Amino acid sequence: MGSALFEIDPFDLLFGLLNGKFNPTQDPDIEEMREYWRDVVGLIPQLFWDGHNRDGIDYITDPAQIVRFVCDGIDAAYGWQAFGGDWTKGATVDHVGRYCYGGEIDQAPVARFQINDVEMFVYDAGIVAVRHVRDHGGVKIARLD
């Protein structure tokens, strides 16, 4: 979906602006289906961009408050309070970004995005995790489907 004048795909442009990386943990199953996973990621990078780039973030210094600010912005852009749900109780994200939930098989992230000190991981089924790069304990998890 590029422009005839520039041959630039808007998705690729936004992906670059967000320091995006497909398959950050080098999972072979994800690598085999790169185009499928691109479709799964869909509009999530745009929601992250909109959630982060709002007035007021420059005045926040606490990592947990920065993550909450970004998640509130994602919810506003999404039009639903995705990060307010309690279905993610017990879910964690390990140091490299794998999503872990109860007795289920851990999920490798499909993509990772970062703006300044905030990173977002995208998983199958529209699951996303947002955390501060220096405070991994304050992760917020939601489903954007």
VENKAQUI-V468130 format. One record per backbone hydrogen bond with DSSP energy under -0.5 kcal/mol. CO is the residue of the C=O (numbers start at 1). NH is the residue of the N-H. If there is no record, write none. Layout:
co:CO nh:NH
co:CO nh:NH
This chain:
co:1 nh:10
co:3 nh:7
co:8 nh:3
co:8 nh:10
co:9 nh:13
co:10 nh:14
co:11 nh:15
co:12 nh:16
co:13 nh:17
co:14 nh:18
co:15 nh:20
co:16 nh:19
co:18 nh:114
co:21 nh:24
co:21 nh:112
co:23 nh:26
co:27 nh:31
co:28 nh:32
co:29 nh:33
co:30 nh:33
co:31 nh:34
co:33 nh:37
co:34 nh:38
co:35 nh:39
co:36 nh:40
co:37 nh:41
co:38 nh:42
co:41 nh:44
co:43 nh:47
co:44 nh:48
co:45 nh:49
co:46 nh:50
co:47 nh:51
co:48 nh:52
co:49 nh:53
co:52 nh:54
co:54 nh:57
co:56 nh:59
co:57 nh:60
co:62 nh:66
co:63 nh:67
co:64 nh:68
co:65 nh:69
co:66 nh:70
co:67 nh:71
co:68 nh:72
co:69 nh:73
co:70 nh:74
co:71 nh:75
co:72 nh:76
co:73 nh:77
co:74 nh:78
co:75 nh:79
co:75 nh:80
co:80 nh:82
co:81 nh:84
co:82 nh:85
co:86 nh:89
co:88 nh:91
co:90 nh:102
co:92 nh:100
co:94 nh:97
co:98 nh:94
co:99 nh:107
co:100 nh:92
co:101 nh:104
co:107 nh:99
co:110 nh:23
co:111 nh:122
co:112 nh:21
co:113 nh:120
co:115 nh:118
co:117 nh:133
co:118 nh:115
co:119 nh:131
co:120 nh:113
co:121 nh:129
co:122 nh:110
co:122 nh:111
co:123 nh:126
co:124 nh:127
co:126 nh:144
co:127 nh:123
co:128 nh:142
co:129 nh:121
co:130 nh:140
co:131 nh:119
co:132 nh:135
co:135 nh:132
co:135 nh:138
co:136 nh:139
co:140 nh:130
co:142 nh:128
co:143 nh:145
